[in-house]
Amino acid sequence: MGKWGAVIRAAAITFGGGLLFAFLGGVVAGYATSSGWVDGDLAELIVTAIFAVAIMIGALWVGAEWMRVIDEAAREAHKAAWYWGGTAGMCVSGVALILSSAGPWRDVIARHVGSGAAPIDYLSAGAALMIAPMLIGYVVVWAWWWLARMRA
Protein backbone atom coordinates (compact mmCIF):
# COMPACT_ATOMS: atom_id res chain seq x y z
CA MET A 1 0.00 0.00 0.00
CA GLY A 2 2.95 2.32 0.31
CA LYS A 3 3.26 5.32 2.52
CA TRP A 4 -0.48 6.12 2.38
CA GLY A 5 -1.48 2.65 3.57
CA ALA A 6 -1.99 3.65 7.20
CA VAL A 7 -4.20 6.59 6.18
CA ILE A 8 -6.30 4.46 3.84
CA ARG A 9 -6.63 1.73 6.48
CA ALA A 10 -7.70 4.21 9.17
CA ALA A 11 -10.25 5.82 6.84
CA ALA A 12 -11.63 2.46 5.73
CA ILE A 13 -11.95 1.19 9.29
CA THR A 14 -13.57 4.43 10.44
CA PHE A 15 -16.02 4.56 7.54
CA GLY A 16 -16.76 0.82 7.45
CA GLY A 17 -16.99 0.59 11.22
CA GLY A 18 -19.33 3.57 11.27
CA LEU A 19 -21.64 2.00 8.70
CA LEU A 20 -21.58 -1.35 10.50
CA PHE A 21 -22.27 0.24 13.88
CA ALA A 22 -25.09 2.39 12.46
CA PHE A 23 -26.74 -0.72 11.01
CA LEU A 24 -26.26 -2.93 14.05
CA GLY A 25 -27.09 -0.10 16.46
CA GLY A 26 -30.31 0.54 14.56
CA VAL A 27 -31.24 -3.14 14.67
CA VAL A 28 -30.50 -3.42 18.41
CA ALA A 29 -32.30 -0.13 19.17
CA GLY A 30 -35.32 -1.25 17.15
CA TYR A 31 -35.44 -4.61 18.92
CA ALA A 32 -34.98 -3.03 22.37
CA THR A 33 -37.72 -0.50 21.62
CA SER A 34 -40.18 -3.06 20.27
CA SER A 35 -39.48 -5.34 23.26
CA GLY A 36 -40.28 -2.48 25.61
CA TRP A 37 -36.82 -2.42 27.22
CA VAL A 38 -36.20 1.23 26.39
CA ASP A 39 -38.06 4.18 24.95
CA GLY A 40 -37.45 4.77 21.23
CA ASP A 41 -36.09 8.27 21.80
CA LEU A 42 -33.63 7.01 24.41
CA ALA A 43 -32.45 4.20 22.13
CA GLU A 44 -31.92 6.67 19.28
CA LEU A 45 -30.09 9.05 21.60
CA ILE A 46 -27.71 6.34 22.82
CA VAL A 47 -26.95 4.96 19.34
CA THR A 48 -26.42 8.45 17.91
CA ALA A 49 -24.14 9.51 20.78
CA ILE A 50 -21.96 6.39 20.52
CA PHE A 51 -21.82 6.78 16.72
CA ALA A 52 -20.81 10.46 16.96
CA VAL A 53 -18.05 9.77 19.49
CA ALA A 54 -16.71 6.82 17.48
CA ILE A 55 -16.68 8.77 14.20
CA MET A 56 -14.85 11.71 15.82
CA ILE A 57 -12.26 9.33 17.32
CA GLY A 58 -11.86 7.82 13.87
CA ALA A 59 -11.46 11.27 12.32
CA LEU A 60 -8.69 12.05 14.82
CA TRP A 61 -7.02 8.75 13.96
CA VAL A 62 -7.19 9.45 10.20
CA GLY A 63 -5.81 12.96 10.79
CA ALA A 64 -2.94 11.65 12.92
CA GLU A 65 -2.01 9.06 10.30
CA TRP A 66 -2.21 11.69 7.57
CA MET A 67 0.07 14.09 9.50
CA ARG A 68 2.65 11.29 9.82
CA VAL A 69 2.66 10.72 6.05
CA ILE A 70 2.91 14.27 4.68
CA ASP A 71 6.28 15.97 4.39
CA GLU A 72 7.71 18.50 6.83
CA ALA A 73 6.75 21.55 4.76
CA ALA A 74 3.12 20.47 4.57
CA ARG A 75 3.08 19.77 8.31
CA GLU A 76 4.46 23.24 9.04
CA ALA A 77 1.89 24.84 6.72
CA HIS A 78 -0.94 23.10 8.52
CA LYS A 79 0.43 23.89 11.97
CA ALA A 80 0.73 27.58 11.08
CA ALA A 81 -2.75 27.58 9.55
CA TRP A 82 -4.33 25.91 12.58
CA TYR A 83 -2.63 28.25 15.01
CA TRP A 84 -2.80 31.62 13.27
CA GLY A 85 -5.89 31.07 11.14
CA GLY A 86 -7.83 29.31 13.88
CA THR A 87 -6.87 31.90 16.45
CA ALA A 88 -7.84 34.80 14.20
CA GLY A 89 -11.16 33.13 13.41
CA MET A 90 -11.77 32.50 17.09
CA CYS A 91 -11.19 36.20 17.76
CA VAL A 92 -13.83 37.11 15.17
CA SER A 93 -16.25 34.68 16.78
CA GLY A 94 -15.30 36.02 20.21
CA VAL A 95 -16.47 39.49 19.22
CA ALA A 96 -19.85 38.02 18.22
CA LEU A 97 -19.99 36.11 21.51
CA ILE A 98 -19.33 39.25 23.55
CA LEU A 99 -21.85 41.30 21.56
CA SER A 100 -24.55 38.63 21.87
CA SER A 101 -24.05 38.24 25.63
CA ALA A 102 -25.88 41.37 26.72
CA GLY A 103 -27.09 44.78 25.73
CA PRO A 104 -28.85 45.94 22.58
CA TRP A 105 -26.76 43.72 20.29
CA ARG A 106 -28.25 40.66 21.96
CA ASP A 107 -31.70 41.31 20.50
CA VAL A 108 -30.33 42.27 17.07
CA ILE A 109 -28.27 39.08 16.83
CA ALA A 110 -31.08 36.89 18.22
CA ARG A 111 -33.44 38.10 15.46
CA HIS A 112 -30.97 37.17 12.72
CA VAL A 113 -29.42 33.91 13.96
CA GLY A 114 -31.31 30.65 14.19
CA SER A 115 -35.00 30.22 13.60
CA GLY A 116 -35.82 31.03 17.20
CA ALA A 117 -38.08 27.98 17.47
CA ALA A 118 -36.08 26.37 20.26
CA PRO A 119 -32.88 26.93 22.25
CA ILE A 120 -31.16 24.18 20.24
CA ASP A 121 -31.45 26.43 17.16
CA TYR A 122 -29.32 29.03 18.90
CA LEU A 123 -26.86 26.39 20.12
CA SER A 124 -26.47 24.95 16.61
CA ALA A 125 -26.12 28.39 15.05
CA GLY A 126 -23.58 29.40 17.69
CA ALA A 127 -21.48 26.29 17.10
CA ALA A 128 -21.52 26.84 13.34
CA LEU A 129 -20.71 30.53 13.70
CA MET A 130 -17.81 29.73 16.03
CA ILE A 131 -16.31 27.09 13.74
CA ALA A 132 -16.85 28.83 10.38
CA PRO A 133 -14.49 31.82 10.96
CA MET A 134 -11.84 29.43 12.33
CA LEU A 135 -12.01 27.31 9.17
CA ILE A 136 -11.97 30.38 6.94
CA GLY A 137 -8.93 31.68 8.82
CA TYR A 138 -7.26 28.29 8.46
CA VAL A 139 -7.73 28.25 4.67
CA VAL A 140 -6.52 31.85 4.28
CA VAL A 141 -3.36 31.31 6.35
CA TRP A 142 -2.66 27.95 4.71
CA ALA A 143 -2.86 29.51 1.23
CA TRP A 144 -0.78 32.51 2.34
CA TRP A 145 1.88 30.20 3.82
CA TRP A 146 2.29 28.29 0.57
CA LEU A 147 2.17 31.39 -1.65
CA ALA A 148 4.84 33.10 0.47
CA ARG A 149 7.17 30.09 0.19
CA MET A 150 6.58 29.50 -3.51
CA ARG A 151 7.57 33.06 -4.36
CA ALA A 152 10.81 32.88 -2.39
C-alpha positions as CSV (number, residue, x, y, z in Angstrom):
1,M,0.0,0.0,0.0
2,G,3.0,2.3,0.3
3,K,3.3,5.3,2.5
4,W,-0.5,6.1,2.4
5,G,-1.5,2.6,3.6
6,A,-2.0,3.6,7.2
7,V,-4.2,6.6,6.2
8,I,-6.3,4.5,3.8
9,R,-6.6,1.7,6.5
10,A,-7.7,4.2,9.2
11,A,-10.2,5.8,6.8
12,A,-11.6,2.5,5.7
13,I,-11.9,1.2,9.3
14,T,-13.6,4.4,10.4
15,F,-16.0,4.6,7.5
16,G,-16.8,0.8,7.4
17,G,-17.0,0.6,11.2
18,G,-19.3,3.6,11.3
19,L,-21.6,2.0,8.7
20,L,-21.6,-1.3,10.5
21,F,-22.3,0.2,13.9
22,A,-25.1,2.4,12.5
23,F,-26.7,-0.7,11.0
24,L,-26.3,-2.9,14.1
25,G,-27.1,-0.1,16.5
26,G,-30.3,0.5,14.6
27,V,-31.2,-3.1,14.7
28,V,-30.5,-3.4,18.4
29,A,-32.3,-0.1,19.2
30,G,-35.3,-1.2,17.1
31,Y,-35.4,-4.6,18.9
32,A,-35.0,-3.0,22.4
33,T,-37.7,-0.5,21.6
34,S,-40.2,-3.1,20.3
35,S,-39.5,-5.3,23.3
36,G,-40.3,-2.5,25.6
37,W,-36.8,-2.4,27.2
38,V,-36.2,1.2,26.4
39,D,-38.1,4.2,25.0
40,G,-37.5,4.8,21.2
41,D,-36.1,8.3,21.8
42,L,-33.6,7.0,24.4
43,A,-32.4,4.2,22.1
44,E,-31.9,6.7,19.3
45,L,-30.1,9.0,21.6
46,I,-27.7,6.3,22.8
47,V,-26.9,5.0,19.3
48,T,-26.4,8.5,17.9
49,A,-24.1,9.5,20.8
50,I,-22.0,6.4,20.5
51,F,-21.8,6.8,16.7
52,A,-20.8,10.5,17.0
53,V,-18.0,9.8,19.5
54,A,-16.7,6.8,17.5
55,I,-16.7,8.8,14.2
56,M,-14.9,11.7,15.8
57,I,-12.3,9.3,17.3
58,G,-11.9,7.8,13.9
59,A,-11.5,11.3,12.3
60,L,-8.7,12.1,14.8
61,W,-7.0,8.7,14.0
62,V,-7.2,9.5,10.2
63,G,-5.8,13.0,10.8
64,A,-2.9,11.7,12.9
65,E,-2.0,9.1,10.3
66,W,-2.2,11.7,7.6
67,M,0.1,14.1,9.5
68,R,2.7,11.3,9.8
69,V,2.7,10.7,6.1
70,I,2.9,14.3,4.7
71,D,6.3,16.0,4.4
72,E,7.7,18.5,6.8
73,A,6.8,21.6,4.8
74,A,3.1,20.5,4.6
75,R,3.1,19.8,8.3
76,E,4.5,23.2,9.0
77,A,1.9,24.8,6.7
78,H,-0.9,23.1,8.5
79,K,0.4,23.9,12.0
80,A,0.7,27.6,11.1
81,A,-2.8,27.6,9.5
82,W,-4.3,25.9,12.6
83,Y,-2.6,28.3,15.0
84,W,-2.8,31.6,13.3
85,G,-5.9,31.1,11.1
86,G,-7.8,29.3,13.9
87,T,-6.9,31.9,16.5
88,A,-7.8,34.8,14.2
89,G,-11.2,33.1,13.4
90,M,-11.8,32.5,17.1
91,C,-11.2,36.2,17.8
92,V,-13.8,37.1,15.2
93,S,-16.3,34.7,16.8
94,G,-15.3,36.0,20.2
95,V,-16.5,39.5,19.2
96,A,-19.8,38.0,18.2
97,L,-20.0,36.1,21.5
98,I,-19.3,39.2,23.5
99,L,-21.8,41.3,21.6
100,S,-24.5,38.6,21.9
101,S,-24.0,38.2,25.6
102,A,-25.9,41.4,26.7
103,G,-27.1,44.8,25.7
104,P,-28.9,45.9,22.6
105,W,-26.8,43.7,20.3
106,R,-28.2,40.7,22.0
107,D,-31.7,41.3,20.5
108,V,-30.3,42.3,17.1
109,I,-28.3,39.1,16.8
110,A,-31.1,36.9,18.2
111,R,-33.4,38.1,15.5
112,H,-31.0,37.2,12.7
113,V,-29.4,33.9,14.0
114,G,-31.3,30.6,14.2
115,S,-35.0,30.2,13.6
116,G,-35.8,31.0,17.2
117,A,-38.1,28.0,17.5
118,A,-36.1,26.4,20.3
119,P,-32.9,26.9,22.3
120,I,-31.2,24.2,20.2
121,D,-31.4,26.4,17.2
122,Y,-29.3,29.0,18.9
123,L,-26.9,26.4,20.1
124,S,-26.5,25.0,16.6
125,A,-26.1,28.4,15.0
126,G,-23.6,29.4,17.7
127,A,-21.5,26.3,17.1
128,A,-21.5,26.8,13.3
129,L,-20.7,30.5,13.7
130,M,-17.8,29.7,16.0
131,I,-16.3,27.1,13.7
132,A,-16.8,28.8,10.4
133,P,-14.5,31.8,11.0
134,M,-11.8,29.4,12.3
135,L,-12.0,27.3,9.2
136,I,-12.0,30.4,6.9
137,G,-8.9,31.7,8.8
138,Y,-7.3,28.3,8.5
139,V,-7.7,28.3,4.7
140,V,-6.5,31.8,4.3
141,V,-3.4,31.3,6.3
142,W,-2.7,27.9,4.7
143,A,-2.9,29.5,1.2
144,W,-0.8,32.5,2.3
145,W,1.9,30.2,3.8
146,W,2.3,28.3,0.6
147,L,2.2,31.4,-1.6
148,A,4.8,33.1,0.5
149,R,7.2,30.1,0.2
150,M,6.6,29.5,-3.5
151,R,7.6,33.1,-4.4
152,A,10.8,32.9,-2.4
